[in-house]
Every structure is written in structure tokens, then in C-alpha cells.
Amino acid sequence: MITLHYLEHSRAQRVLWLLEELELDYQLVRYRRDADTGLAPGSLKTIHGLGKSPVLTDGELTLAESGAIVDYLAQRYGAATLLPERETAEWWQYVYWLHYAEGSLMPPLLMRFVFERVRQAPMPFFVRPLVGKIVAGVNKAFLDGQIHTHLNFVADHLSCHEWFGGTRFGAADIQMSFPLEAAMHSPALADRFPRLRAYVNAIQARPAYRRALKAGGDYRYGPDI
């Protein structure tokens, strides 16, 4: 039996969506974030040493990292439907986007998330203006440019491809969903990148995606970036 250890409001949502796309039997073990820190509960460390989600178990196999889980499920259960033919140009595009999502696109988005958390954290009133200036300076000097460069790159690809794997929906789209949903959660970015907004609307309209939302419950992408 496949078991997904599912932390609310996390990357585990796309793994749950993949399970629904594959129409596999699975069980869901839910975890709530700590109310004070927003982090995963310590109980997740009994499943995987890092205490993070998603974690998937399939028989004797325990696997973490969403990219590895997406790749495993797609190759074992969905090669005919969610993957291109191996060793083709489309296959290497799949491999590229599988790694790009977390290796290149997500880091500046995550940094923006962290700095936003810092800006909103409780602090003495006389410190807040200084912290606000530091956050604004980092955004202007580095993060804004990096985020826009990456989103322009992705939008250019989608301007001539319907899906990340080429002509059909596949596992690369599931892996890319989390950072793009996070980005399009910002109204300013959604307005600036209408192709990305249309893409996110398209994946969110898929029946399996809707089933995953129903199975997983409320799903938030984080603060505006």
C-alpha cells in the first residue's frame, strides 16, 4: 500500500495530485503545522530523519524529496501516460524541468517568502522600519530581478509549448506546479505574466487536481511574493 505523509500547505499537495492522476490506491497520513512556528511537527521525524514532507512509503521503500517521489511514481506507475519516451529530446526536457523546479525556480521564491516572514515577525516598533528597509533593499537588489528572469524564461517556454513535456500533460507539469502556483498567488505577478496565470488555471481545472484538493483539504501557497 502506498502511504503519503502529507503536511498541510506544502509540496506534498503535488504528490497527492499525482496519485490522483494515476488513480492509485493510497492512504493519507495528515500532519498539521505548528501554530507558532509554522513548521512541520516533530512526529514527522519518525518517518524520515529530516522531518519534512512529502514522504512516500510504497511497500519497503521510503522516499523523500518531491522531485524524487514524482519521478518514482511516474516511472513505476505512469510511464505510458505521464512520461515521454526515454532518451528522446522530450525525455531530457522532462528531466530538465523536474530538476529546474526546485533547483532554480524555487530558491528565489523561497527567499522572498522567508524575508516576508521576517518583515511580518513581531519586533520592537523602533526596529520595524529598519527591517522593512533591509527587506526592500534585498528585494530590489536581487530577488525581484531573479524572480522576473525565471518567470520570463518559463513564460517563453510556455508561449510555444502547451505543457512542459511538449504536446501532452505529464509529470513535469506536476513538479512545476508548486513554484508557479506560489508565484501566481501574487496578483502583481499574475497580471505581469498572463501566460503563466493561464497555465496555472489550466492545471487547477484538471479533475484529478480537484480530487486532490478535496482529499487534502485547504491548501495555501504562502504569502504574496
C-alpha positions in Angstrom: 0.0 0.0 0.0 1.2 3.5 -0.9 1.2 5.9 2.0 1.7 9.7 1.6 2.8 11.6 4.7 1.0 14.8 4.0 1.9 18.1 5.7 -0.8 20.8 5.2 0.1 23.7 2.8 3.2 22.0 1.5 4.8 20.4 -1.6 3.0 17.3 -0.6 0.0 18.6 -2.4 1.5 18.0 -5.8 2.3 14.4 -4.9 -1.2 13.9 -3.8 -2.3 15.3 -7.1 0.0 12.9 -8.9 -1.5 9.9 -7.0 -5.0 11.1 -8.2 -3.8 11.5 -11.8 -2.5 7.9 -11.7 -5.7 6.7 -10.0 -3.7 4.7 -7.5 -4.9 3.3 -4.2 -3.2 5.1 -1.3 -3.6 6.2 2.2 -3.0 9.7 3.5 -1.4 10.4 6.9 -2.0 14.1 7.7 0.2 16.4 9.7 -0.6 19.9 10.9 2.0 22.7 11.1 3.0 24.1 14.4 0.8 27.1 15.2 3.7 29.2 16.5 6.5 28.4 14.1 4.6 27.2 11.0 7.0 24.3 10.8 6.3 20.6 10.4 5.6 18.7 13.7 8.4 16.7 15.3 6.4 13.5 14.7 7.4 13.5 11.0 11.0 12.7 12.1 9.8 9.2 13.0 9.1 8.7 9.3 12.2 10.5 7.8 15.2 11.9 9.6 14.7 15.4 8.3 11.2 15.7 9.5 9.9 17.2 6.3 7.1 16.4 3.9 6.3 14.9 1.5 7.4 11.4 2.4 6.1 8.4 0.5 6.2 4.8 1.5 5.5 2.1 -1.0 6.0 -1.4 0.5 9.5 -1.4 1.9 10.5 1.8 0.1 10.5 5.1 2.0 11.2 8.1 -0.3 11.5 11.8 0.4 12.0 14.9 -1.8 9.1 15.8 -4.0 11.2 15.5 -7.2 12.3 12.0 -6.4 8.8 11.0 -5.4 7.3 12.4 -8.6 10.0 10.6 -10.7 9.5 7.3 -8.9 5.7 7.3 -9.2 5.8 8.4 -12.8 8.4 5.8 -13.8 6.8 3.0 -11.9 3.1 3.6 -12.4 2.7 6.2 -15.2 5.4 5.8 -17.8 2.9 5.2 -20.5 0.7 8.3 -19.7 2.9 10.8 -17.9 6.4 10.4 -19.3 7.8 10.9 -22.8 9.8 8.1 -24.5 13.2 7.6 -22.8 16.3 9.1 -24.4 14.3 11.4 -26.7 14.6 15.2 -26.7 11.2 15.3 -24.8 12.6 12.9 -22.2 15.5 15.2 -21.4 13.1 18.2 -21.3 11.2 16.2 -18.6 14.5 15.6 -16.7 15.3 19.3 -17.0 12.0 20.7 -15.7 12.0 18.0 -12.9 15.2 19.5 -11.5 14.7 23.1 -12.5 11.5 23.5 -10.4 13.3 23.1 -7.1 16.9 23.7 -8.2 16.5 27.1 -9.9 12.9 28.5 -9.7 12.0 27.8 -6.1 15.1 29.2 -4.3 14.4 32.9 -5.0 10.7 32.4 -4.3 11.6 30.8 -1.0 13.9 33.6 -0.1 11.2 36.1 -0.8 8.9 34.0 1.5 11.5 34.0 4.3 12.1 37.7 4.0 8.4 38.4 4.1 8.1 36.3 7.3 11.0 38.3 8.8 9.3 41.6 7.9 6.0 40.5 9.4 7.5 38.9 12.6 6.9 40.5 16.0 9.6 43.0 16.9 10.1 46.3 18.7 8.4 49.2 16.9 11.6 51.1 16.5 13.3 48.2 14.7 10.5 47.6 12.2 11.4 50.5 9.8 15.0 49.3 9.6 13.9 45.7 8.9 11.5 46.9 6.3 14.3 48.9 4.6 16.6 45.8 4.6 13.9 43.6 3.1 13.0 46.1 0.5 16.7 46.5 -0.4 17.3 42.8 -0.8 14.1 42.5 -3.0 15.2 45.4 -5.2 18.8 44.5 -5.5 18.5 40.8 -6.0 15.2 38.9 -5.6 12.9 40.9 -7.9 15.3 40.6 -10.8 15.9 36.9 -10.2 12.2 36.1 -9.9 11.3 38.0 -13.0 14.2 36.5 -15.0 13.0 33.0 -14.2 9.3 33.7 -14.8 10.1 35.3 -18.1 12.1 32.2 -19.0 9.2 29.9 -18.1 6.7 32.0 -19.8 8.8 32.0 -23.0 8.8 28.2 -22.9 5.0 28.0 -22.4 4.5 30.5 -25.2 5.4 27.8 -27.7 4.6 24.6 -25.7 1.2 23.8 -24.1 2.9 21.7 -21.5 6.4 21.4 -20.0 6.9 17.9 -21.6 5.7 19.1 -25.0 2.4 18.3 -26.5 0.8 16.4 -23.6 0.4 16.9 -19.9 2.9 14.9 -17.8 4.9 14.5 -14.7 7.0 17.6 -15.4 3.8 19.7 -15.1 3.1 18.3 -11.7 6.6 19.1 -10.5 6.5 22.6 -11.8 3.1 23.3 -10.3 4.2 24.3 -6.8 6.5 27.2 -7.6 4.2 28.5 -10.3 1.2 28.4 -8.0 3.3 30.2 -5.4 4.3 32.9 -7.9 0.8 33.4 -9.3 -0.5 33.8 -5.8 0.9 37.3 -6.1 -1.7 39.5 -8.0 1.2 41.7 -9.4 3.0 38.7 -10.9 -0.2 37.1 -12.2 -1.0 40.3 -14.0 2.5 40.6 -15.4 2.6 37.0 -16.6 -0.8 36.2 -18.1 0.6 33.0 -19.9 1.7 31.6 -16.5 -1.6 32.6 -15.0 -3.5 30.8 -17.8 -1.3 27.7 -17.3 -1.9 27.6 -13.5 -5.6 27.9 -14.2 -5.5 25.0 -16.6 -3.7 22.7 -14.2 -6.1 23.7 -11.4 -9.1 22.8 -13.5 -8.0 19.2 -14.1 -10.4 16.7 -12.4 -7.5 14.9 -10.6 -6.3 18.2 -9.2 -9.7 19.0 -7.9 -9.9 15.5 -6.3 -6.6 16.1 -4.7 -7.8 19.3 -3.1 -10.8 17.5 -1.8 -8.7 14.8 -0.3 -6.0 17.0 1.1 -8.2 19.9 2.4 -7.4 23.6 2.4 -4.2 24.4 0.5 -2.4 27.7 0.7 0.7 28.7 -1.3 2.2 31.1 1.2 2.3 35.0 1.3 2.3 37.1 -1.7 5.7 37.2 -3.4 
